[in-house]
Amino acid sequence: MSRPSVVLLIGAFVITASAVLGAHHSTAVNFEMSKEVTIVGVIKELKWMNPHSHWWVDVTGEDGKPVEWLIEFGAVNTMKRAGFPMDQFKAGDRVEITGNPGRRDRAVLLRQVLYNGVRLNPEMRR
């Protein structure tokens, strides 16, 4: 393979990888940033991880059965730097979540959580 072909191939790979990574981290692509939704439910599962932390929250549906919602927010180090009290939350806790609705069903980008009468947000201090 000639040197110009190798350079062209590497360049194409870098451009493609950049586009894929940029799309993954774009909140505007995954969430309706101009809208807001509030749900109330019980934390089913928590995952404090990078690049995004997640909670799965059971919300009572119209039929009285639990409907699972995915709550997404910042990485562990981002949440720690912001002073978000991650160690306070556990499965079984009742929460009220406010945030931007996902473009896919039953997903929310966390903007605020009401927990034990206290409003917290993932960008508490920066």
N, C-alpha and C positions, 0 to 999 in steps of 0.2 A: 504494500500500500504506500502510495507516495505521501510525502510530508504535507502538502496542501490538503489531501484527502483526510488525513488524520486530524489536522487542525479543524477542518470543517466538521468532521464527525464529533469532536470534542465540543466545539462551539454549539452544535445542535443539541447535544446532550445537556449542556449547561443551561441553555435557554428553555428547554423542555422541563428540566428539573425545577428551575426557578418558577415557572408558571404553575406547576403542580403544587409546590410548597406555598406559594402566594395565595392560591385559591383555597388551600386547606385552612389557612389562618385568617381569612377574611370573614369578619362577623357579618358584614353587610350581605355576603353571598348566602350565609347560612341562617340569618335571622332578619326579621322585619324590624329594622331599626327605627322606623317612624311609628310603630305601634307598641302598645304595652298590654300585658295580660297579668292577672293576679289569680293564683290558684292556692288552695288550702288542702293540705294532705299530711300524710305520715311518711317520714323517711323510711324507705325500704332497704336501701343500700347506699353506701358512701364509698367513693374512690378518690383519694387524694393522690393525684399523679400529675406527671408532665406529659404533654404540654397543656392539658386541660383537666381540671378536676370535674367529677360528675357526682350527682345524687340521682337516685331513682326514687320518686315520690309517688305513693298511691293516693289518688284523688277519687273520692266517691263519685261515680258516674250517675247519670239520670236514672238508671235502673237500680241504683243502690249498690252496685258491684264496684270493686276497686278498679281504677284505670291507671296504668302506669305512665308517668311523665318523666322525661329526661331533663335534668337541670344541669346546665353547663356553666362553668366559670373558670377563673384563672388557674395557672399552675401553682403547685405547692409553694414554691419560693415567692411568687407574686403575692399570694394570699398571706404568707408570713410577714413579708415586708409591709403589707398594708395594715397589719395588726388584726386581721380577721381571726376570731377565736375558734379555730378549726377543732380544737380538742373538746369543745363544749357539745358538739353535735354527735348523735349516735342513732343507730337504727331504732325506730319506734317513736322518735320525737315528732310532735306535731308542729308544722311550720306553715307560714303564709309566705309564698314566693311571689315577687313582682319582678317582671323583666320583659324582655323583647321576645315575642313568640317566634318559634322556629319556622322555617319554610317547609319543614317536614312536620307531620302531625305530632302533637304532644311533646314538644321540646321548648325550653325556655332558656334564654341567656340571662342569668341571674343579675339583677340590679340591686335588689334589696330583699332581705328575709326578715320577717317578724318572728321572733323566737322568745318565748317566755316574757312577752310584753316589751321586748327591746328590738328596735329596728337596727339592722346591721347591713352594711354593703361591702362588696369585695374590694372597693377602692377607698377604704376608710382613711388612709393617709398615704401619701406618696412623696 
